Amino acid sequence: MRPRALTTLTFGTAAAAALGLLATLAPAADAHTDTHRHPSHAPASKRVGYFTQWGIYGRNFQVKDLETSGTAAKLTHINYAFGVVGPDGRCVMGNAPGSDPWADYVRPVDAANSVDGAGDTADQRLAGNFNELRELKAAHPGLKVMISLGGWSGSAHFSDAVRTDTGRKALVASCIDTYIKGDLPVDGARGGAGAAAGVFDGVDLDWEWPGSDGAPGNAVRPEDKTDFTKLVREFRTQLDAYGRSLPQRRHYDLSAFVPTAPAKIDAGFEVAKIMRDFDFVNLQGYDFHVSGEKTTAQQSALYAEDDFSVDQTVRAWLRRGAPARKLVVGMPFYGQGWTGVTGGGDGLGQPAAGPAPATWAAGSEDYENLKKLAESGTYTLHRDPKNGHAWLFDGTTLWTYDDPAVLRTKASYVRQRGLGGAMVWSLDGDTPDGELITAIDRGLTRR
């Protein structure tokens, strides 16, 4: 690999310096550069943010926080993580790992945590996160909410479910019934036919991964690749049919979370075929390296020679036939961390003893907390301005992450190349004033 061009900055001067360095030193836009120069003629970039169902607990991150932080006004789509595909090959609500009806639609939300300032009543058919999302959409009429199906720990049953045409039709129909039509199981006063109608505006497929290994225990088959194509076609067919059946015909969005590794792309995705049916796909733009590895490394660099990077991922999908305008670049609101780092220097590319201690899970920390570490005076902020990434190192512990300077540069990359927009995992990692989503918004809009 080519030696890194490095700059070490104190936190107080980092943002201003990095914005200029990254913009100056990043490779020039290629043939995919956006030629729309005037804002009135530029296509609207998507701003997609994952809202985690479980964030309402330990993190106490509520749907209302998207409003008070100003985040909701900067989003086009919220991906609700996650809907569950059960062992019977159907979308399931309740009685399955990962399903939490209490958080979704049963839990009463008080006035202080409600988007519209009114607490839920005992006789409401819809409460919890779903009702708050409905209220958020009322405050932001252009905002769409997608149900994201699967996730890393929820993809075990996809392969079994989609092996036959009958199975695919049943899976898709059950997901549309539950989330698009809003037919929820009855739980006291909550739920029933149509209780959540109008909350969700589409489906995001988060099968990790068709045709290649994901979480331990996932079913994986070579035929997943063609079965995934057929599943996408079935979702497009049924969503379009339902949209046409409504008194006011409408379009439901269909997207997916897709991988960075070329081997995983080729094992599971007939790119040119599936992109006809997807409105857009969210590219994995993080976890290029993770804290379980024995050597520290970047997790989300914009550029990296002979390694995974955002640019490598974009080019891999373009080469396989994906339209640039349908590629939404994933960006992390968290960092990967190692401790017991030896070898000196800036800490990157050095042996480590294991994942760093963190607030919620070892080796992974929200940006909001990493910002506090950066301001503590015990860590040095390092930047690679040529390749577009940053990390903190105190001589023993290293965190690789994206801060506002990095994210604004990535968003500018998206805009300059005419890509579809930016996606973030996950919204609960941002600061209370939405520091990261604001940086992305400014990068996408050249502000």
PyMOL commands that set and color helices and strands:
alter all, ss='L'
color gray80, all
select helices_A, chain A and resi 11-25+39-41+53-56+63-68+72-74+101-106+111-113+128-139+152-154+158-161+165-180+224-245+262-268+271-277+310-319+324-326+367-375+404-416+427-429+435-444
alter helices_A, ss='H'
color red, helices_A
select strands_A, chain A and resi 7-9+46-52+77-85+91-92+144-150+184-187+190-192+202-206+253-258+280-283+327-332+334-339+354-355+364-366+380-384+389-393+398-401+421-425
alter strands_A, ss='S'
color yellow, strands_A
deselect
rebuild
show_as cartoon
